[in-house]
Amino acid sequence: MNELTNSYKIFEKDSLILAIIYTLGHILIAASVVKLMTDSSFWEAGLVALIEPCINGVWFYTLHRLWKAKGK
């Protein structure tokens, strides 16, 4: 159980890793939605889905850093 607890500590301390994981998941989800809704190719959907999640990832990183700073 201690190993599991230690694994989750990375999410408490490292905003950058959490933001990267969030952004990668967001890109995959956005690409899937664009592909399904527009019947575009995977590459077209991926290109469209890449820009917005990256901006959201920066926003999430900033928000998480501010949240942690306010909590201290």
PQR file of N, CA, C, O and H, with PARSE charges and radii, in Angstrom:
ATOM      1  N   MET A   1       0.827  -1.198   0.000 -0.4000 1.5000
ATOM      2  CA  MET A   1       0.000   0.000   0.000 -0.0000 2.0000
ATOM      3  C   MET A   1       0.867   1.256   0.000  0.5500 1.7000
ATOM      4  O   MET A   1       0.492   2.277  -0.577 -0.5500 1.4000
ATOM      5  N   ASN A   2       2.024   1.174   0.649 -0.4000 1.5000
ATOM      6  CA  ASN A   2       2.926   2.307   0.722 -0.0000 2.0000
ATOM      7  C   ASN A   2       3.427   2.711  -0.670  0.5500 1.7000
ATOM      8  O   ASN A   2       3.600   3.898  -0.949 -0.5500 1.4000
ATOM      9  H   ASN A   2       2.328   0.345   1.118  0.4000 1.0000
ATOM     10  N   GLU A   3       3.660   1.714  -1.546 -0.4000 1.5000
ATOM     11  CA  GLU A   3       4.104   2.009  -2.908 -0.0000 2.0000
ATOM     12  C   GLU A   3       3.041   2.795  -3.665  0.5500 1.7000
ATOM     13  O   GLU A   3       3.363   3.722  -4.408 -0.5500 1.4000
ATOM     14  H   GLU A   3       3.520   0.750  -1.319  0.4000 1.0000
ATOM     15  N   LEU A   4       1.788   2.432  -3.480 -0.4000 1.5000
ATOM     16  CA  LEU A   4       0.686   3.134  -4.131 -0.0000 2.0000
ATOM     17  C   LEU A   4       0.598   4.568  -3.631  0.5500 1.7000
ATOM     18  O   LEU A   4       0.379   5.488  -4.419 -0.5500 1.4000
ATOM     19  H   LEU A   4       1.526   1.679  -2.876  0.4000 1.0000
ATOM     20  N   THR A   5       0.762   4.759  -2.356 -0.4000 1.5000
ATOM     21  CA  THR A   5       0.736   6.109  -1.783 -0.0000 2.0000
ATOM     22  C   THR A   5       1.868   6.954  -2.352  0.5500 1.7000
ATOM     23  O   THR A   5       1.667   8.123  -2.681 -0.5500 1.4000
ATOM     24  H   THR A   5       0.940   4.011  -1.716  0.4000 1.0000
ATOM     25  N   ASN A   6       3.055   6.370  -2.468 -0.4000 1.5000
ATOM     26  CA  ASN A   6       4.196   7.082  -3.020 -0.0000 2.0000
ATOM     27  C   ASN A   6       3.976   7.439  -4.484  0.5500 1.7000
ATOM     28  O   ASN A   6       4.430   8.491  -4.935 -0.5500 1.4000
ATOM     29  H   ASN A   6       3.218   5.420  -2.200  0.4000 1.0000
ATOM     30  N   SER A   7       3.290   6.584  -5.233 -0.4000 1.5000
ATOM     31  CA  SER A   7       3.007   6.856  -6.645 -0.0000 2.0000
ATOM     32  C   SER A   7       2.126   8.081  -6.804  0.5500 1.7000
ATOM     33  O   SER A   7       2.299   8.846  -7.753 -0.5500 1.4000
ATOM     34  H   SER A   7       2.921   5.730  -4.867  0.4000 1.0000
ATOM     35  N   TYR A   8       1.189   8.279  -5.897 -0.4000 1.5000
ATOM     36  CA  TYR A   8       0.274   9.407  -5.992 -0.0000 2.0000
ATOM     37  C   TYR A   8       0.900  10.720  -5.526  0.5500 1.7000
ATOM     38  O   TYR A   8       0.380  11.793  -5.833 -0.5500 1.4000
ATOM     39  H   TYR A   8       1.048   7.657  -5.127  0.4000 1.0000
ATOM     40  N   LYS A   9       1.993  10.649  -4.800 -0.4000 1.5000
ATOM     41  CA  LYS A   9       2.643  11.866  -4.320 -0.0000 2.0000
ATOM     42  C   LYS A   9       3.143  12.727  -5.463  0.5500 1.7000
ATOM     43  O   LYS A   9       3.249  13.944  -5.312 -0.5500 1.4000
ATOM     44  H   LYS A   9       2.416   9.778  -4.550  0.4000 1.0000
ATOM     45  N   ILE A  10       3.455  12.128  -6.603 -0.4000 1.5000
ATOM     46  CA  ILE A  10       3.922  12.907  -7.753 -0.0000 2.0000
ATOM     47  C   ILE A  10       2.842  13.890  -8.202  0.5500 1.7000
ATOM     48  O   ILE A  10       3.156  14.982  -8.676 -0.5500 1.4000
ATOM     49  H   ILE A  10       3.369  11.139  -6.726  0.4000 1.0000
ATOM     50  N   PHE A  11       1.578  13.510  -8.055 -0.4000 1.5000
ATOM     51  CA  PHE A  11       0.490  14.396  -8.461 -0.0000 2.0000
ATOM     52  C   PHE A  11       0.287  15.537  -7.477  0.5500 1.7000
ATOM     53  O   PHE A  11      -0.259  16.579  -7.839 -0.5500 1.4000
ATOM     54  H   PHE A  11       1.324  12.623  -7.670  0.4000 1.0000
ATOM     55  N   GLU A  12       0.713  15.355  -6.262 -0.4000 1.5000
ATOM     56  CA  GLU A  12       0.586  16.413  -5.272 -0.0000 2.0000
ATOM     57  C   GLU A  12       1.667  17.469  -5.441  0.5500 1.7000
ATOM     58  O   GLU A  12       1.433  18.643  -5.153 -0.5500 1.4000
ATOM     59  H   GLU A  12       1.157  14.508  -5.968  0.4000 1.0000
ATOM     60  N   LYS A  13       2.839  17.073  -5.902 -0.4000 1.5000
ATOM     61  CA  LYS A  13       3.990  17.954  -5.889 -0.0000 2.0000
ATOM     62  C   LYS A  13       4.353  18.531  -7.251  0.5500 1.7000
ATOM     63  O   LYS A  13       4.830  19.664  -7.315 -0.5500 1.4000
ATOM     64  H   LYS A  13       3.029  16.119  -6.136  0.4000 1.0000
ATOM     65  N   ASP A  14       4.151  17.813  -8.320 -0.4000 1.5000
ATOM     66  CA  ASP A  14       4.689  18.233  -9.598 -0.0000 2.0000
ATOM     67  C   ASP A  14       3.604  18.674 -10.574  0.5500 1.7000
ATOM     68  O   ASP A  14       2.977  17.849 -11.239 -0.5500 1.4000
ATOM     69  H   ASP A  14       3.763  16.892  -8.269  0.4000 1.0000
ATOM     70  N   SER A  15       3.397  19.961 -10.651 -0.4000 1.5000
ATOM     71  CA  SER A  15       2.383  20.532 -11.540 -0.0000 2.0000
ATOM     72  C   SER A  15       2.690  20.241 -12.997  0.5500 1.7000
ATOM     73  O   SER A  15       1.772  20.005 -13.784 -0.5500 1.4000
ATOM     74  H   SER A  15       3.906  20.631 -10.111  0.4000 1.0000
ATOM     75  N   LEU A  16       3.956  20.252 -13.371 -0.4000 1.5000
ATOM     76  CA  LEU A  16       4.327  20.056 -14.773 -0.0000 2.0000
ATOM     77  C   LEU A  16       3.971  18.656 -15.257  0.5500 1.7000
ATOM     78  O   LEU A  16       3.410  18.510 -16.343 -0.5500 1.4000
ATOM     79  H   LEU A  16       4.701  20.443 -12.732  0.4000 1.0000
ATOM     80  N   ILE A  17       4.282  17.627 -14.478 -0.4000 1.5000
ATOM     81  CA  ILE A  17       3.953  16.259 -14.886 -0.0000 2.0000
ATOM     82  C   ILE A  17       2.446  16.081 -14.977  0.5500 1.7000
ATOM     83  O   ILE A  17       1.954  15.471 -15.927 -0.5500 1.4000
ATOM     84  H   ILE A  17       4.738  17.745 -13.596  0.4000 1.0000
ATOM     85  N   LEU A  18       1.720  16.595 -14.022 -0.4000 1.5000
ATOM     86  CA  LEU A  18       0.263  16.504 -14.043 -0.0000 2.0000
ATOM     87  C   LEU A  18      -0.307  17.231 -15.262  0.5500 1.7000
ATOM     88  O   LEU A  18      -1.226  16.726 -15.906 -0.5500 1.4000
ATOM     89  H   LEU A  18       2.120  17.090 -13.251  0.4000 1.0000
ATOM     90  N   ALA A  19       0.226  18.400 -15.580 -0.4000 1.5000
ATOM     91  CA  ALA A  19      -0.239  19.163 -16.738 -0.0000 2.0000
ATOM     92  C   ALA A  19       0.065  18.426 -18.044  0.5500 1.7000
ATOM     93  O   ALA A  19      -0.752  18.453 -18.965 -0.5500 1.4000
ATOM     94  H   ALA A  19       0.973  18.810 -15.056  0.4000 1.0000
ATOM     95  N   ILE A  20       1.218  17.772 -18.142 -0.4000 1.5000
ATOM     96  CA  ILE A  20       1.576  17.021 -19.352 -0.0000 2.0000
ATOM     97  C   ILE A  20       0.641  15.838 -19.540  0.5500 1.7000
ATOM     98  O   ILE A  20       0.150  15.606 -20.645 -0.5500 1.4000
ATOM     99  H   ILE A  20       1.882  17.749 -17.394  0.4000 1.0000
ATOM    100  N   ILE A  21       0.389  15.088 -18.473 -0.4000 1.5000
ATOM    101  CA  ILE A  21      -0.529  13.941 -18.563 -0.0000 2.0000
ATOM    102  C   ILE A  21      -1.924  14.402 -18.967  0.5500 1.7000
ATOM    103  O   ILE A  21      -2.562  13.790 -19.824 -0.5500 1.4000
ATOM    104  H   ILE A  21       0.788  15.277 -17.576  0.4000 1.0000
ATOM    105  N   TYR A  22      -2.391  15.473 -18.355 -0.4000 1.5000
ATOM    106  CA  TYR A  22      -3.697  16.039 -18.691 -0.0000 2.0000
ATOM    107  C   TYR A  22      -3.746  16.456 -20.166  0.5500 1.7000
ATOM    108  O   TYR A  22      -4.718  16.169 -20.864 -0.5500 1.4000
ATOM    109  H   TYR A  22      -1.873  15.971 -17.660  0.4000 1.0000
ATOM    110  N   THR A  23      -2.700  17.130 -20.631 -0.4000 1.5000
ATOM    111  CA  THR A  23      -2.676  17.634 -22.004 -0.0000 2.0000
ATOM    112  C   THR A  23      -2.665  16.489 -23.012  0.5500 1.7000
ATOM    113  O   THR A  23      -3.377  16.554 -24.015 -0.5500 1.4000
ATOM    114  H   THR A  23      -1.910  17.363 -20.064  0.4000 1.0000
ATOM    115  N   LEU A  24      -1.883  15.453 -22.774 -0.4000 1.5000
ATOM    116  CA  LEU A  24      -1.850  14.317 -23.696 -0.0000 2.0000
ATOM    117  C   LEU A  24      -3.216  13.630 -23.785  0.5500 1.7000
ATOM    118  O   LEU A  24      -3.670  13.276 -24.873 -0.5500 1.4000
ATOM    119  H   LEU A  24      -1.305  15.400 -21.959  0.4000 1.0000
ATOM    120  N   GLY A  25      -3.856  13.448 -22.649 -0.4000 1.5000
ATOM    121  CA  GLY A  25      -5.199  12.864 -22.654 -0.0000 2.0000
ATOM    122  C   GLY A  25      -6.187  13.747 -23.382  0.5500 1.7000
ATOM    123  O   GLY A  25      -7.042  13.258 -24.121 -0.5500 1.4000
ATOM    124  H   GLY A  25      -3.487  13.735 -21.765  0.4000 1.0000
ATOM    125  N   HIS A  26      -6.071  15.054 -23.173 -0.4000 1.5000
ATOM    126  CA  HIS A  26      -6.972  16.002 -23.824 -0.0000 2.0000
ATOM    127  C   HIS A  26      -6.792  15.967 -25.344  0.5500 1.7000
ATOM    128  O   HIS A  26      -7.776  16.031 -26.080 -0.5500 1.4000
ATOM    129  H   HIS A  26      -5.377  15.451 -22.572  0.4000 1.0000
ATOM    130  N   ILE A  27      -5.554  15.866 -25.819 -0.4000 1.5000
ATOM    131  CA  ILE A  27      -5.289  15.798 -27.254 -0.0000 2.0000
ATOM    132  C   ILE A  27      -5.928  14.554 -27.854  0.5500 1.7000
ATOM    133  O   ILE A  27      -6.565  14.626 -28.905 -0.5500 1.4000
ATOM    134  H   ILE A  27      -4.755  15.814 -25.221  0.4000 1.0000
ATOM    135  N   LEU A  28      -5.759  13.409 -27.189 -0.4000 1.5000
ATOM    136  CA  LEU A  28      -6.354  12.172 -27.699 -0.0000 2.0000
ATOM    137  C   LEU A  28      -7.883  12.238 -27.725  0.5500 1.7000
ATOM    138  O   LEU A  28      -8.513  11.800 -28.688 -0.5500 1.4000
ATOM    139  H   LEU A  28      -5.242  13.350 -26.336  0.4000 1.0000
ATOM    140  N   ILE A  29      -8.462  12.779 -26.680 -0.4000 1.5000
ATOM    141  CA  ILE A  29      -9.922  12.908 -26.636 -0.0000 2.0000
ATOM    142  C   ILE A  29     -10.413  13.874 -27.704  0.5500 1.7000
ATOM    143  O   ILE A  29     -11.378  13.584 -28.410 -0.5500 1.4000
ATOM    144  H   ILE A  29      -7.950  13.135 -25.898  0.4000 1.0000
ATOM    145  N   ALA A  30      -9.755  15.017 -27.823 -0.4000 1.5000
ATOM    146  CA  ALA A  30     -10.174  16.016 -28.818 -0.0000 2.0000
ATOM    147  C   ALA A  30     -10.032  15.479 -30.238  0.5500 1.7000
ATOM    148  O   ALA A  30     -10.914  15.696 -31.070 -0.5500 1.4000
ATOM    149  H   ALA A  30      -8.971  15.253 -27.249  0.4000 1.0000
ATOM    150  N   ALA A  31      -8.931  14.778 -30.527 -0.4000 1.5000
ATOM    151  CA  ALA A  31      -8.735  14.211 -31.868 -0.0000 2.0000
ATOM    152  C   ALA A  31      -9.827  13.190 -32.179  0.5500 1.7000
ATOM    153  O   ALA A  31     -10.337  13.146 -33.298 -0.5500 1.4000
ATOM    154  H   ALA A  31      -8.215  14.602 -29.852  0.4000 1.0000
ATOM    155  N   SER A  32     -10.182  12.383 -31.205 -0.4000 1.5000
ATOM    156  CA  SER A  32     -11.238  11.382 -31.416 -0.0000 2.0000
ATOM    157  C   SER A  32     -12.578  12.047 -31.702  0.5500 1.7000
ATOM    158  O   SER A  32     -13.302  11.622 -32.602 -0.5500 1.4000
ATOM    159  H   SER A  32      -9.768  12.419 -30.295  0.4000 1.0000
ATOM    160  N   VAL A  33     -12.909  13.080 -30.947 -0.4000 1.5000
ATOM    161  CA  VAL A  33     -14.183  13.777 -31.143 -0.0000 2.0000
ATOM    162  C   VAL A  33     -14.217  14.458 -32.514  0.5500 1.7000
ATOM    163  O   VAL A  33     -15.214  14.365 -33.229 -0.5500 1.4000
ATOM    164  H   VAL A  33     -12.321  13.425 -30.216  0.4000 1.0000
ATOM    165  N   VAL A  34     -13.134  15.140 -32.877 -0.4000 1.5000
ATOM    166  CA  VAL A  34     -13.087  15.819 -34.186 -0.0000 2.0000
ATOM    167  C   VAL A  34     -13.222  14.792 -35.303  0.5500 1.7000
ATOM    168  O   VAL A  34     -13.964  15.012 -36.260 -0.5500 1.4000
ATOM    169  H   VAL A  34     -12.323  15.216 -32.296  0.4000 1.0000
ATOM    170  N   LYS A  35     -12.509  13.671 -35.190 -0.4000 1.5000
ATOM    171  CA  LYS A  35     -12.573  12.636 -36.231 -0.0000 2.0000
ATOM    172  C   LYS A  35     -13.990  12.075 -36.362  0.5500 1.7000
ATOM    173  O   LYS A  35     -14.500  11.923 -37.472 -0.5500 1.4000
ATOM    174  H   LYS A  35     -11.905  13.492 -34.413  0.4000 1.0000
ATOM    175  N   LEU A  36     -14.611  11.774 -35.250 -0.4000 1.5000
ATOM    176  CA  LEU A  36     -15.961  11.204 -35.292 -0.0000 2.0000
ATOM    177  C   LEU A  36     -17.003  12.203 -35.805  0.5500 1.7000
ATOM    178  O   LEU A  36     -17.915  11.836 -36.546 -0.5500 1.4000
ATOM    179  H   LEU A  36     -14.197  11.898 -34.348  0.4000 1.0000
ATOM    180  N   MET A  37     -16.858  13.462 -35.404 -0.4000 1.5000
ATOM    181  CA  MET A  37     -17.878  14.447 -35.775 -0.0000 2.0000
ATOM    182  C   MET A  37     -17.721  14.964 -37.211  0.5500 1.7000
ATOM    183  O   MET A  37     -18.706  15.345 -37.844 -0.5500 1.4000
ATOM    184  H   MET A  37     -16.117  13.760 -34.802  0.4000 1.0000
ATOM    185  N   THR A  38     -16.488  14.978 -37.723 -0.4000 1.5000
ATOM    186  CA  THR A  38     -16.264  15.563 -39.055 -0.0000 2.0000
ATOM    187  C   THR A  38     -15.879  14.537 -40.105  0.5500 1.7000
ATOM    188  O   THR A  38     -15.763  14.873 -41.283 -0.5500 1.4000
ATOM    189  H   THR A  38     -15.687  14.669 -37.209  0.4000 1.0000
ATOM    190  N   ASP A  39     -15.679  13.291 -39.696 -0.4000 1.5000
ATOM    191  CA  ASP A  39     -15.235  12.233 -40.610 -0.0000 2.0000
ATOM    192  C   ASP A  39     -13.926  12.614 -41.305  0.5500 1.7000
ATOM    193  O   ASP A  39     -13.703  12.256 -42.461 -0.5500 1.4000
ATOM    194  H   ASP A  39     -15.773  13.017 -38.739  0.4000 1.0000
ATOM    195  N   SER A  40     -13.082  13.328 -40.606 -0.4000 1.5000
ATOM    196  CA  SER A  40     -11.779  13.723 -41.148 -0.0000 2.0000
ATOM    197  C   SER A  40     -10.776  12.591 -40.941  0.5500 1.7000
ATOM    198  O   SER A  40     -11.060  11.615 -40.247 -0.5500 1.4000
ATOM    199  H   SER A  40     -13.263  13.620 -39.666  0.4000 1.0000
ATOM    200  N   SER A  41      -9.602  12.735 -41.548 -0.4000 1.5000
ATOM    201  CA  SER A  41      -8.547  11.743 -41.340 -0.0000 2.0000
ATOM    202  C   SER A  41      -7.983  11.911 -39.928  0.5500 1.7000
ATOM    203  O   SER A  41      -8.219  12.923 -39.268 -0.5500 1.4000
ATOM    204  H   SER A  41      -9.371  13.528 -42.111  0.4000 1.0000
ATOM    205  N   PHE A  42      -7.240  10.908 -39.483 -0.4000 1.5000
ATOM    206  CA  PHE A  42      -6.634  10.983 -38.160 -0.0000 2.0000
ATOM    207  C   PHE A  42      -5.666  12.158 -38.077  0.5500 1.7000
ATOM    208  O   PHE A  42      -5.609  12.840 -37.053 -0.5500 1.4000
ATOM    209  H   PHE A  42      -7.049  10.087 -40.020  0.4000 1.0000
ATOM    210  N   TRP A  43      -4.914  12.400 -39.130 -0.4000 1.5000
ATOM    211  CA  TRP A  43      -3.928  13.487 -39.134 -0.0000 2.0000
ATOM    212  C   TRP A  43      -4.597  14.856 -39.099  0.5500 1.7000
ATOM    213  O   TRP A  43      -4.134  15.756 -38.398 -0.5500 1.4000
ATOM    214  H   TRP A  43      -4.961  11.847 -39.962  0.4000 1.0000
ATOM    215  N   GLU A  44      -5.678  15.017 -39.847 -0.4000 1.5000
ATOM    216  CA  GLU A  44      -6.412  16.292 -39.819 -0.0000 2.0000
ATOM    217  C   GLU A  44      -7.022  16.529 -38.431  0.5500 1.7000
ATOM    218  O   GLU A  44      -6.933  17.628 -37.882 -0.5500 1.4000
ATOM    219  H   GLU A  44      -6.054  14.286 -40.417  0.4000 1.0000
ATOM    220  N   ALA A  45      -7.626  15.506 -37.890 -0.4000 1.5000
ATOM    221  CA  ALA A  45      -8.227  15.623 -36.562 -0.0000 2.0000
ATOM    222  C   ALA A  45      -7.154  15.900 -35.517  0.5500 1.7000
ATOM    223  O   ALA A  45      -7.366  16.692 -34.599 -0.5500 1.4000
ATOM    224  H   ALA A  45      -7.698  14.614 -38.336  0.4000 1.0000
ATOM    225  N   GLY A  46      -6.016  15.257 -35.655 -0.4000 1.5000
ATOM    226  CA  GLY A  46      -4.918  15.463 -34.716 -0.0000 2.0000
ATOM    227  C   GLY A  46      -4.379  16.881 -34.759  0.5500 1.7000
ATOM    228  O   GLY A  46      -4.065  17.466 -33.722 -0.5500 1.4000
ATOM    229  H   GLY A  46      -5.843  14.613 -36.401  0.4000 1.0000
ATOM    230  N   LEU A  47      -4.274  17.427 -35.949 -0.4000 1.5000
ATOM    231  CA  LEU A  47      -3.775  18.795 -36.084 -0.0000 2.0000
ATOM    232  C   LEU A  47      -4.744  19.787 -35.450  0.5500 1.7000
ATOM    233  O   LEU A  47      -4.332  20.685 -34.716 -0.5500 1.4000
ATOM    234  H   LEU A  47      -4.529  16.952 -36.791  0.4000 1.0000
ATOM    235  N   VAL A  48      -6.012  19.622 -35.733 -0.4000 1.5000
ATOM    236  CA  VAL A  48      -7.029  20.503 -35.149 -0.0000 2.0000
ATOM    237  C   VAL A  48      -7.035  20.353 -33.632  0.5500 1.7000
ATOM    238  O   VAL A  48      -7.142  21.342 -32.907 -0.5500 1.4000
ATOM    239  H   VAL A  48      -6.347  18.892 -36.330  0.4000 1.0000
ATOM    240  N   ALA A  49      -6.920  19.128 -33.158 -0.4000 1.5000
ATOM    241  CA  ALA A  49      -7.026  18.856 -31.725 -0.0000 2.0000
ATOM    242  C   ALA A  49      -5.750  19.194 -30.961  0.5500 1.7000
ATOM    243  O   ALA A  49      -5.762  19.192 -29.730 -0.5500 1.4000
ATOM    244  H   ALA A  49      -6.833  18.325 -33.747  0.4000 1.0000
ATOM    245  N   LEU A  50      -4.678  19.478 -31.637 -0.4000 1.5000
ATOM    246  CA  LEU A  50      -3.410  19.729 -30.960 -0.0000 2.0000
ATOM    247  C   LEU A  50      -3.327  21.119 -30.351  0.5500 1.7000
ATOM    248  O   LEU A  50      -2.794  21.273 -29.251 -0.5500 1.4000
ATOM    249  H   LEU A  50      -4.669  19.481 -32.637  0.4000 1.0000
ATOM    250  N   ILE A  51      -3.826  22.108 -31.017 -0.4000 1.5000
ATOM    251  CA  ILE A  51      -3.635  23.498 -30.595 -0.0000 2.0000
ATOM    252  C   ILE A  51      -4.402  23.816 -29.307  0.5500 1.7000
ATOM    253  O   ILE A  51      -3.809  24.286 -28.336 -0.5500 1.4000
ATOM    254  H   ILE A  51      -4.258  21.983 -31.910  0.4000 1.0000
ATOM    255  N   GLU A  52      -5.687  23.568 -29.293 -0.4000 1.5000
ATOM    256  CA  GLU A  52      -6.514  23.937 -28.148 -0.0000 2.0000
ATOM    257  C   GLU A  52      -6.106  23.205 -26.865  0.5500 1.7000
ATOM    258  O   GLU A  52      -6.018  23.850 -25.821 -0.5500 1.4000
ATOM    259  H   GLU A  52      -6.169  23.186 -30.082  0.4000 1.0000
ATOM    260  N   PRO A  53      -5.852  21.890 -26.891 -0.5600 1.5000
ATOM    261  CA  PRO A  53      -5.422  21.225 -25.654  0.2800 2.0000
ATOM    262  C   PRO A  53      -4.074  21.728 -25.133  0.5500 1.7000
ATOM    263  O   PRO A  53      -3.855  21.752 -23.921 -0.5500 1.4000
ATOM    264  N   CYS A  54      -3.180  22.122 -26.017 -0.4000 1.5000
ATOM    265  CA  CYS A  54      -1.895  22.651 -25.554 -0.0000 2.0000
ATOM    266  C   CYS A  54      -2.093  23.964 -24.806  0.5500 1.7000
ATOM    267  O   CYS A  54      -1.444  24.205 -23.788 -0.5500 1.4000
ATOM    268  H   CYS A  54      -3.357  22.102 -27.001  0.4000 1.0000
ATOM    269  N   ILE A  55      -2.973  24.800 -25.300 -0.4000 1.5000
ATOM    270  CA  ILE A  55      -3.288  26.047 -24.593 -0.0000 2.0000
ATOM    271  C   ILE A  55      -3.940  25.722 -23.253  0.5500 1.7000
ATOM    272  O   ILE A  55      -3.624  26.346 -22.240 -0.5500 1.4000
ATOM    273  H   ILE A  55      -3.500  24.605 -26.127  0.4000 1.0000
ATOM    274  N   ASN A  56      -4.852  24.744 -23.244 -0.4000 1.5000
ATOM    275  CA  ASN A  56      -5.482  24.328 -21.988 -0.0000 2.0000
ATOM    276  C   ASN A  56      -4.461  23.749 -21.019  0.5500 1.7000
ATOM    277  O   ASN A  56      -4.586  23.937 -19.809 -0.5500 1.4000
ATOM    278  H   ASN A  56      -5.109  24.238 -24.067  0.4000 1.0000
ATOM    279  N   GLY A  57      -3.454  23.049 -21.529 -0.4000 1.5000
ATOM    280  CA  GLY A  57      -2.414  22.495 -20.674 -0.0000 2.0000
ATOM    281  C   GLY A  57      -1.624  23.579 -19.962  0.5500 1.7000
ATOM    282  O   GLY A  57      -1.314  23.450 -18.778 -0.5500 1.4000
ATOM    283  H   GLY A  57      -3.352  22.897 -22.512  0.4000 1.0000
ATOM    284  N   VAL A  58      -1.292  24.660 -20.686 -0.4000 1.5000
ATOM    285  CA  VAL A  58      -0.599  25.798 -20.076 -0.0000 2.0000
ATOM    286  C   VAL A  58      -1.491  26.435 -19.016  0.5500 1.7000
ATOM    287  O   VAL A  58      -1.032  26.770 -17.924 -0.5500 1.4000
ATOM    288  H   VAL A  58      -1.544  24.765 -21.648  0.4000 1.0000
ATOM    289  N   TRP A  59      -2.757  26.598 -19.345 -0.4000 1.5000
ATOM    290  CA  TRP A  59      -3.709  27.161 -18.387 -0.0000 2.0000
ATOM    291  C   TRP A  59      -3.798  26.278 -17.138  0.5500 1.7000
ATOM    292  O   TRP A  59      -3.783  26.792 -16.020 -0.5500 1.4000
ATOM    293  H   TRP A  59      -3.130  26.327 -20.232  0.4000 1.0000
ATOM    294  N   PHE A  60      -3.892  24.957 -17.316 -0.4000 1.5000
ATOM    295  CA  PHE A  60      -4.004  24.036 -16.194 -0.0000 2.0000
ATOM    296  C   PHE A  60      -2.753  24.111 -15.319  0.5500 1.7000
ATOM    297  O   PHE A  60      -2.863  24.122 -14.093 -0.5500 1.4000
ATOM    298  H   PHE A  60      -3.905  24.539 -18.225  0.4000 1.0000
ATOM    299  N   TYR A  61      -1.570  24.161 -15.926 -0.4000 1.5000
ATOM    300  CA  TYR A  61      -0.324  24.272 -15.181 -0.0000 2.0000
ATOM    301  C   TYR A  61      -0.330  25.547 -14.339  0.5500 1.7000
ATOM    302  O   TYR A  61       0.011  25.516 -13.156 -0.5500 1.4000
ATOM    303  H   TYR A  61      -1.480  24.152 -16.922  0.4000 1.0000
ATOM    304  N   THR A  62      -0.715  26.655 -14.946 -0.4000 1.5000
ATOM    305  CA  THR A  62      -0.771  27.934 -14.240 -0.0000 2.0000
ATOM    306  C   THR A  62      -1.773  27.869 -13.084  0.5500 1.7000
ATOM    307  O   THR A  62      -1.469  28.290 -11.968 -0.5500 1.4000
ATOM    308  H   THR A  62      -0.992  26.679 -15.906  0.4000 1.0000
ATOM    309  N   LEU A  63      -2.954  27.345 -13.358 -0.4000 1.5000
ATOM    310  CA  LEU A  63      -3.982  27.221 -12.333 -0.0000 2.0000
ATOM    311  C   LEU A  63      -3.520  26.341 -11.178  0.5500 1.7000
ATOM    312  O   LEU A  63      -3.738  26.679 -10.015 -0.5500 1.4000
ATOM    313  H   LEU A  63      -3.200  27.003 -14.265  0.4000 1.0000
ATOM    314  N   HIS A  64      -2.890  25.225 -11.488 -0.4000 1.5000
ATOM    315  CA  HIS A  64      -2.427  24.303 -10.451 -0.0000 2.0000
ATOM    316  C   HIS A  64      -1.346  24.943  -9.594  0.5500 1.7000
ATOM    317  O   HIS A  64      -1.331  24.766  -8.376 -0.5500 1.4000
ATOM    318  H   HIS A  64      -2.713  24.951 -12.434  0.4000 1.0000
ATOM    319  N   ARG A  65      -0.442  25.685 -10.222 -0.4000 1.5000
ATOM    320  CA  ARG A  65       0.617  26.378  -9.460 -0.0000 2.0000
ATOM    321  C   ARG A  65       0.007  27.440  -8.540  0.5500 1.7000
ATOM    322  O   ARG A  65       0.415  27.578  -7.387 -0.5500 1.4000
ATOM    323  H   ARG A  65      -0.454  25.829 -11.211  0.4000 1.0000
ATOM    324  N   LEU A  66      -0.959  28.178  -9.052 -0.4000 1.5000
ATOM    325  CA  LEU A  66      -1.622  29.207  -8.235 -0.0000 2.0000
ATOM    326  C   LEU A  66      -2.384  28.560  -7.078  0.5500 1.7000
ATOM    327  O   LEU A  66      -2.360  29.058  -5.952 -0.5500 1.4000
ATOM    328  H   LEU A  66      -1.291  28.065  -9.989  0.4000 1.0000
ATOM    329  N   TRP A  67      -3.053  27.456  -7.364 -0.4000 1.5000
ATOM    330  CA  TRP A  67      -3.824  26.736  -6.348 -0.0000 2.0000
ATOM    331  C   TRP A  67      -2.905  26.260  -5.217  0.5500 1.7000
ATOM    332  O   TRP A  67      -3.224  26.401  -4.036 -0.5500 1.4000
ATOM    333  H   TRP A  67      -3.072  27.051  -8.278  0.4000 1.0000
ATOM    334  N   LYS A  68      -1.758  25.693  -5.609 -0.4000 1.5000
ATOM    335  CA  LYS A  68      -0.810  25.206  -4.603 -0.0000 2.0000
ATOM    336  C   LYS A  68      -0.227  26.372  -3.797  0.5500 1.7000
ATOM    337  O   LYS A  68      -0.036  26.252  -2.586 -0.5500 1.4000
ATOM    338  H   LYS A  68      -1.499  25.579  -6.568  0.4000 1.0000
ATOM    339  N   ALA A  69       0.050  27.482  -4.453 -0.4000 1.5000
ATOM    340  CA  ALA A  69       0.633  28.642  -3.761 -0.0000 2.0000
ATOM    341  C   ALA A  69      -0.366  29.228  -2.769  0.5500 1.7000
ATOM    342  O   ALA A  69       0.012  29.624  -1.666 -0.5500 1.4000
ATOM    343  H   ALA A  69      -0.105  27.579  -5.436  0.4000 1.0000
ATOM    344  N   LYS A  70      -1.617  29.283  -3.151 -0.4000 1.5000
ATOM    345  CA  LYS A  70      -2.648  29.834  -2.274 -0.0000 2.0000
ATOM    346  C   LYS A  70      -2.897  28.925  -1.074  0.5500 1.7000
ATOM    347  O   LYS A  70      -3.243  29.397   0.009 -0.5500 1.4000
ATOM    348  H   LYS A  70      -1.923  28.961  -4.047  0.4000 1.0000
ATOM    349  N   GLY A  71      -2.722  27.626  -1.272 -0.4000 1.5000
ATOM    350  CA  GLY A  71      -2.967  26.652  -0.206 -0.0000 2.0000
ATOM    351  C   GLY A  71      -1.892  26.639   0.871  0.5500 1.7000
ATOM    352  O   GLY A  71      -2.110  26.090   1.951 -0.5500 1.4000
ATOM    353  H   GLY A  71      -2.441  27.243  -2.152  0.4000 1.0000
ATOM    354  N   LYS A  72      -0.746  27.231   0.596 -0.4000 1.5000
ATOM    355  CA  LYS A  72       0.369  27.192   1.571 -0.0000 2.0000
ATOM    356  C   LYS A  72       0.251  28.228   2.625  0.5500 1.7000
ATOM    357  O   LYS A  72       1.109  28.314   3.504 -0.5500 1.4000
ATOM    358  H   LYS A  72      -0.569  27.677  -0.281  0.4000 1.0000
TER
END
